[in-house]
């Protein structure tokens, strides 16, 4: 396990996440992920730490309202969120991690357009 750091485009939002050097990442085709190019690294909540003040964030919820999407108030980048599939965890956008701590990355496609039928395949991420 290593400590990865990352954040938004402008640097107003910074975080750290403890995860392996060899990452297992999901790429979702749901409406919001496809439009933003989000690549999911889902971890337990205690493996994630927000390093900047929450006042730098804006929150967006849609559909069931369970997922909490956090955006930088300044540049609009969503570098992490609390996913509906793992409400006890955090999904970090791998594209927002600083370079230098990832040894390898395996990206798996996730059919988020049919979320209800496929969500159970993500539930183990925070076990």
Secondary structure by P-SEA (a helix, b strand, c coil): ccccccccccccccbbbbbccccbbbbbccaaaaaaccccccccccccccccccccbbbbbcccccbbbbbccccccccccccccccccccccccccccccccbbbbbbbccccccccccccccccc
